[in-house]
Amino acid sequence: MSITLGKYLLVLPVLSLLVACAQLSPLDAQNANSRVKAEQARTHYDHANLANYHDILVKEMAAKAKEKKQVLVEYESNRHKYGRLGQDLESHTTANIRYYEQAARNAQREADFHRKIAAELLQRESVKPAAVPGQHDGNAIKAELNVYVGNL
């Protein structure tokens, strides 16, 4: 009994270390990188670039889903070749299709969001009045007036 407990206690830290050191999948790494870029986006150019990035991601995810659908058709049409393994392969491929389709929907939503923000920022930049040297801001003048009213 103590030998199996000792082995368990030896294996547990090793497995924990392996899990902690496991790399993210390429898509997760891209999402983390995209999140950082989105947090740092300030101008309409930044948001337009993010929208383009997500548009490309939508196309990639749709292409992967289409590829997996073709593989699924192969599994379904040749069930006799795969036997019991075919059921597992079909299930796994169906899960992959759902994952890629969901990733494409999420990327499309992100692209639409960044496109909307980019348009709003562009509109704000084009509407901004030109600053004239020596001209007071309307709020600053109101603040000065409020100060004088208080002294009366």
GISULPE-V343991 format. One line per field, one symbol per residue. phi: phi as a letter, one per 20 degrees, with the letter a starting at -180 (. if undefined). Layout:
BEGIN
phi = ???
END
This chain:
BEGIN
phi = .ffffffffffgffffffffeffffgfffffffffffffefcdffgffffffgffffgffffffffffffffffffecgffemffffffffffffffgffffffffffffffffffffffffffffegfffdgneefgffffffffffffef
END
